Amino acid sequence: ETGVTQTPRHLVMGMTNKKSLKCEQHLGHNAMYWYKQSAKKPLELMFVYNFKEQTENNSVPSRFSPECPNSSHLFLHLHTLQPEDSALYLCASSATGTGGTGELFFGEGSRLTVL
Amino acid sequence: AQSVTQLGSHVSVSEGALVLLRCNYSSSVPPYLFWYVQYPNQGLQLLLKYTSAATLVKGINGFEAEFKKSETSFHLTKPSAHMSDAAEYFCAVTPANDMRFGAGTRLTVKP
């Protein structure tokens, strides 16, 4: 198993659909992250979970709903999205605590297209 | 707050030439600094990291970077570019749980 696994790798959805992105990490980390990467824009941090608790929400619209049932799994539930939400969504994990460097380990990403 | 600035959104070099990608950081505390590489339609992969040990850091694929506190820089270099080095490169700074990325530099390698 690779360190951080994201499914699906590609997703096409209409604006009225409901879908979910899944992320799983096999590294024993206790922090997980969702990033959005749009063309010609810097990486945008969306959500941070630390020990299953959400510690950061960077003013993300409510049509994106994260869920972290345990330290190994992270979901991003999507509903009534807009075409401008089309992007590569990256999941990452890290070890936190004293002495941690904050190094992020990324998944391969889920390419989302909203029609 | 921490931040990084990558100078040059696009860099083009010939195969075999020196690669130099520039990164300057701003940090109120001793930083940890990283370079990541991203190939098309893939996630970010760690190239190397500086965590306050040696100032010259060696990474994968022949890349290295030097931490220069006096210049607040962490430039990425490779002596001889290979076609497979064509990708997007991101500089990042953190203390933990708050990694900040630069805007990225796209490296093109010409035959």
Interface residues (C-beta under 8 A of the other chain):
Chain A: V4 Q6 A31 P42 L43 V48 N50 T55 L88 L90 A92 S94 T96 G97 G100 T101 G102 E103 L104 F105 F106 G107 E108 G109 R111
Chain B: Y32 F34 Y36 N41 Q42 G43 L44 Q45 L46 K49 T51 F90 A92 T94 P95 A96 N97 D98 M99 F101 G102 A103 G104
